[in-house]
Amino acid sequence: MIFTKRLTGRGQTRQFTVERHTASGWIARDQEDDATRTSVIRDWRHVEAAIALFELEAMALRNDGWAEVTQ
């Protein structure tokens, strides 16, 4: 796992992950309870952009009162 962040708030859970996916690239995943958005990324610059976006979204959730879950 290259990146993972999990937050809870308002009775919901949201998890952001980026992981290596065989030789074809990486998988970026944004999960929110019953909804999942998944992207296959083939370029490292796009991986960095996805991680930066996930960090910003997680920061916005924390500012809204959500708590980060440590594993």
Long-range contacts (C-beta under 8 A, 24 or more apart in sequence): 2-26, 2-47, 2-51, 3-51, 3-54, 5-54, 5-55, 5-58, 5-68, 6-68, 6-69, 6-71, 7-58, 7-61, 7-62, 7-66, 7-67, 7-68, 7-69, 8-66, 8-67, 8-69, 9-61, 9-64, 9-65, 9-66, 9-67, 10-65, 10-66, 13-69, 14-61, 14-66, 16-54, 16-57, 16-58, 18-47, 18-50, 18-51, 18-54, 28-54, 30-54, 30-57
